[in-house]
Amino acid sequence: MSDVIEAAVKALNEKMGSDGFDGSAKFVIEGEGSIVMDSDGARAAEEDTDVTLSADADTFESILAGDLDPTAAFMSGRLSVDGDMGMAMKLGSVLA
């Protein structure tokens, strides 16, 4: 597992706390791999999910650090979303 994926898994689990995520989402980080979030928490995985979000490592790091709003990243084309947009919106509140 890459350092970027490892750091992102840790950051996502801290943001979610012990509740996990009500649904399933996958983050695809270009050139690094993917992370799945669900009721069990975040982990490096390649599974089918309700929604898939894709971006480069810098964009994901900015979102996780709170420097970039996920909606702004999507609107500017830095973040692409495939699947359930309602689930993507729910995910935005976890990342904020």
C-alpha positions in Angstrom: 0.0 0.0 0.0 1.3 3.4 -0.9 2.1 6.1 1.7 -0.6 8.3 0.2 -3.3 5.5 0.5 -2.1 4.7 4.0 -2.3 8.3 5.2 -5.7 8.8 3.5 -7.2 5.7 5.2 -6.0 6.9 8.6 -7.4 10.4 8.0 -10.8 9.1 6.8 -11.1 6.8 9.8 -10.4 9.7 12.1 -13.0 11.9 10.4 -15.7 9.1 10.6 -15.0 8.1 14.1 -16.5 4.8 15.3 -19.8 5.2 13.4 -18.4 4.3 9.9 -20.2 5.6 6.8 -23.9 4.8 6.1 -23.5 3.6 2.6 -20.5 2.7 0.5 -18.0 4.9 -1.4 -14.7 4.4 -3.2 -12.0 7.0 -3.6 -9.8 6.3 -6.6 -6.5 8.2 -6.3 -4.8 8.4 -9.6 -1.5 6.5 -9.7 -1.9 5.4 -6.0 -4.9 3.0 -5.7 -8.3 3.1 -4.1 -10.0 3.3 -0.7 -13.4 2.0 0.2 -15.5 3.6 3.0 -18.6 1.9 4.5 -20.0 1.0 7.9 -16.8 -0.9 8.7 -14.7 2.3 8.2 -12.1 3.1 5.5 -9.6 0.6 4.1 -7.5 0.1 0.9 -9.7 -2.0 -1.4 -11.1 -2.5 -4.9 -14.8 -3.2 -4.4 -18.0 -2.1 -6.1 -19.6 0.8 -4.1 -22.6 3.1 -4.4 -20.5 6.0 -5.6 -16.9 6.3 -6.9 -14.9 9.6 -6.5 -11.7 10.0 -8.6 -9.0 12.6 -8.4 -5.3 13.1 -8.2 -3.4 12.7 -4.9 -3.0 16.5 -4.4 -6.7 17.1 -4.7 -7.5 14.3 -2.2 -4.9 15.6 0.2 -6.4 19.1 0.0 -9.9 17.8 0.6 -8.8 15.7 3.6 -6.8 18.6 5.1 -9.9 20.9 4.8 -8.1 23.2 2.3 -10.5 22.3 -0.6 -14.2 21.9 -0.4 -15.3 18.6 -2.1 -18.2 20.5 -3.9 -15.8 23.1 -5.2 -13.4 20.3 -6.4 -16.2 18.7 -8.2 -17.5 21.9 -9.8 -14.0 22.8 -11.0 -13.4 19.4 -12.6 -10.7 18.3 -10.1 -13.0 15.6 -8.6 -15.1 13.3 -10.7 -18.1 11.4 -9.3 -19.7 8.3 -10.7 -22.8 6.7 -9.2 -25.2 7.8 -6.5 -25.0 11.6 -6.2 -27.0 11.6 -3.0 -24.4 9.3 -1.5 -21.7 11.7 -2.7 -23.4 14.6 -1.0 -23.6 12.6 2.3 -19.9 11.9 1.9 -19.3 15.6 1.6 -20.5 16.1 5.2 -18.1 13.4 6.5 -15.2 15.1 4.7 -16.0 18.6 5.9 
